[in-house]
Amino acid sequence: MLGALTPFASLAPPPLRRDTTRKPGPSAQPPPPQPHTPASINPLSRAAISLEYASLRYQSHCPLGMYVIPHSDNPSIWDAVLFIHQGYYSDSILKFRLTFPHDYPERPPVVHFITDVFHPLISHQDGTFNLAPKFRPWRPKEHHVYDILYYIKASFKKHALDQIKESDCLNKEAFRYHDTTSSFAALATQSSMLSQTASALFDQDHPSMASTKGPAHSLIFRELKPEQSNALRAQLGLREWEDAPQ
């Protein structure tokens, strides 16, 4: 997995059970493609996907605050989580998934947010994230997965939100950002707070623990008891703010 553990929670092994609690509603947007089984992936595409993941280990290829891991049963599925530290969505903890087509890199992966988030480019019905504003068209010899990851992170920043066109919005309600910034900020903050709740992070039956299609999300948080948290913090050399040297 690219990234490291947070000091207050740990990532448990992928659960064996499959959960499809969240049901997508009707949408004008095409649904995410069904994940391919390993045997159905073109050998060249499989190699390209593997190289893309290996490249994330290069310096600056994986955005800060983002953690990515291929699904254990299917290399065409990558599960990820994004921690946002600034802006309207500050302190959000957002799970999402990339599903690669069988002919990658001729076509880009589909990005689907598992965590509910109020954002103009994310469908409120099935979590689909619109890549078109940045990758129109997709150029297989120029564009890479790390470009997608950086765009996902950037899309939550003010300068990117300012540039979104209404025609690209999958959530028209969220486009009110351009009309009433204060209202948008309140809804984005509410979205962030919901993503941090104990039920969203630790409840195995919460919609954020499963995707609308395919296997359950691989990155699962496990709540730590105080003594476990303290031991982990000591192991990582972390201290409370009041204990830090002045």
N, C-alpha and C positions, 0 to 999 in steps of 0.2 A: 504494500500500500504506500502511495506517495503521501507523505505528511507525517505527523506525530500526534500522540494522544494529548487531549486537553487535561488540565490538572483536576477538573471536577467530575469527570465522567470517563468511562473507558469504553472501548468498542468490543462488543462480544462477538464470538464466531457467528457466521451466518446461520440463522435458524433453519431447521430441516422442514418445518411446516410451510405450506404455501397459503397465503392469505390474500383474498381478493375482496376485502371489506368495502373498499371505495368503488362506487359504481359511477362511470361517466355518464353525464346527461347528454342529450342531443346536441350536436355541434355542427356548424357549417364547415369547420375545419376537418380535414381528413384525420382519422385516428392514427396514433402511433403504429408502425408496422409490427406484426407479430414477431417476437424474437426468433431467430433462426437457431436450429439445433446445430451443434458443432459440426455434424456430418454434412450439413447443407451449405456450409460456408465455402465459397470458392477458395482453393488453396492460396491463390495470389492475394485474395482479400484477407485471409487469415494472417498471412505473413505481413501485410501492410498494417493491419490492426496491431499486431505484436510489436512491430517497429515503432508505431506511434506511441504505444505505452512505454516502451523502453526509452524513447526520447524525452519523456517527462522527467527523467532523472537528470537531464542536463540543466545547468544553471539557468534559472529564469524561465524554464519551459512550463513549470506548473505554478500557477498563480499562488501567492501567499494567502493563507487562510482557506485553501481548497484541498480536499483529500479525495483521492480517486483510487478505485480498485476494480479490476475485472471480476465479473461474476465467476465463482468457482466452477459452475457447471456449463458456462457458455461464454467464450471469449468475445462474442459479438455484443455483449452487454457490459457496460461499465457503470458502476454505481459511485456516486460522489456526494460530498457534503460541502457546503460553503458557509463559512463564518464571516459575517459582515460586521465591520467595526466602526464605520462612519456613514454619515448621510441619513436620508429618510429611513432607511432600513437597518440602522445601527443595532447591533446585537442580535440580528436574525441568525437562525441556524436552519439552513435550507438544504433539504435532500433533493437530489435530482438524478436522472439516469440518461445515459447515452446508449442508443440502440443502433448498431451499424447495419447497413443494408448488405445483402449478399454480394453486391458488386462494388463495395468500397475499394478504392477511393473515388470511383466515378460519381457517386452520390454521397452527400454528407450524412453523418449519423443524425437521427432524430433525438432531440432533447426534450425530456419530459420531467417536469417538477413533481416530486412526490408530496412535498410539503405544500400546503395551501399558501399562496402568496398573492397579494393584490399588486399586480404589475401590468402595465399596458401590453407587454409582449408575451404574457403568459395567460393562456386560456383558463378562465375560472371554472370551466366545465371538466376538462381532462388534464390540465397542467402542461399542455404542449407549449413549448417556447419557440418563438418565431426567429429563425436565423436569417431570414431574407434581408433585413435592412443592412446587414454587414456583408453577407455572402450572396450577392445578386449580380452575376450568377456564381455558383460554386465552381471553383477552378481546381481540379484534382492535382495539378502539378504545382500549384502555388499555395493552396490552403491546407492547413494541418489541424489536428485535433487541439493542439495547444492554442491555436488562433481562436477556436471556438470557446475554449475554457476562459481565455482572457476576455472575450466579448461578453460571455455570461456574467463575469464579475463586473465588468465595466458598465453593463446595462443597468445596474442598480445605483450608479452615480449620477449626480445632477446633470453633468454635461451631456451624458448619453440620453437621459430622459428628455432633455430640452430638444434633442434632434429627432425624436421619434415622430413619425407621421401617422396621422389617423388611419390611413389605408393599411398600415402595417400592424395595427393593434389587434390582438386577439381578445383583449378585454376592453371593450369600448368604454365601460364605466370608469376604468382607470385612466382614460385619456382626459378626464376632468382636470388632471394635473395642469394642463395648459390654461384652464379657466379659473380654477380655484386651488391655488397651491396649498393653502392652509387645510382645506378639506382633504386633499390628497395626502398631505403629510400625516394627518390624523389617522387615516385608514392604513397607510404604510406602517405607522407605529403600532397600530393595533395588530396588523399582520405579524410584525416582528415579535410582539409580546406573546402571541399565540404560539409561535414557533418555539418559544423558550419554555413553555409550560411543561410540567412533569409528565402530564398525559401524552403530550406530543413527542417527548423525548424517550420515555420509558415504557409507556403502555403498549403492549404487544398487539392490542386490538385497535389502536388508533390508526386512522387512515394513512398517516405518514409512515407507517411500518410496512406498507404494501403498495404496490403499483396497481394501476387499473388493468394492466396486461403483463403477463410474464411472472417470473418468480419474485419472491419477497426481496425487498432491498437488503443488500449485503451489509451495510454499515448500520449496526444496531448499537445504541447507547445502553449502558447498564448503570443504574444508580449505585453510587458507592456509599457505604456507611462512613461516618466521620473518621473512624480509625483507619479505614482503607484509603480514604482521601489523604489523610495526613501522612500515611506511609508512602503513598505515591508521590506526594509533593516533596517529601524528604529525599526520595530516590532521585527525583528530577532536579533537586537543588533549588526548589522554589520556596519563597518565604512570603509571609504576609506583608502588606505595605508598611505597617507600623514597626515591623522587625527589620526592614531594609535600612542599610547605613545611610546616614544623613549626608 
